[in-house]
Amino acid sequence: MNRLPRLDERELLALWERALPLPPPLRARELAWCEDGPAATLGEMNRRLLELQLRLTGPRLALLAPCPHCGETASFEIELPRLLQGLPEFVDPAEQVLSVDGWTLRFRLPAPADLPEAALDEQGFVRQLLERCVVDLQSPQGAGVLDGAWPAPLLAAWSEHLEAADPGAEIGFELACPACGRAWHAPFDPAAALWSWLQTLAERSLLDIDALARRYGWSEDQVLALTPTRRNAYLQLAQVD
Ligand SMILES: [Zn+2]
């Protein structure tokens, strides 16, 4: 966990500013960046995002998920340390081989840089990810080139294989709806959760800086240098005419 940089408010604002203009996959990569460089696999990226979330917000994370059956919003809480314990410390991104129905697929595990930037449906997402990670494909006839669509069983098998080979790449929870009682699998996106927290932090910081700059003429640097206690005291004074 010590690989991650220690982030203070100033650094978090800089991270927010770098991530703000990026589409979600690139934003996830930016948020998961650390001094070791980019994560080697999607699972490693998610692990870093969860570790950072744990450092910034503590062990419990409250989440909301809409029930796909009746639309009621279910609230639930996840324990970040327990979630992290269930993920492997290290995943070897070495080349992998998968054989399905006479097809032999050689590929590398997807890295954050392989994530499609465009919004795609699930099958389109899996297909594009596979196209970026395939090293070699042999059809049942032995030809090395695939023309046309990927065979659906191969796509499905590849997706399943990824879940086993890089368990942190896809995270989700089994939830039960408090209104209709039916169960569903709710996917969890650590980058979206962290981004939501970071956006709230940035908005609050900028509002504080704005209020104190107006009242006292202080610069952003001067406001950020205040201790939380002094900042709150001045914010209260600033509200009094
Ligand atoms: Zn429901």
Boltz pocket constraint, residues with backbone or C-beta under 6 A from the ligand:
constraints:
  - pocket:
      binder: B
      contacts: [[A, 67], [A, 68], [A, 69], [A, 70], [A, 71], [A, 72], [A, 177], [A, 178], [A, 179], [A, 180], [A, 181], [A, 182]]
      max_distance: 6.0
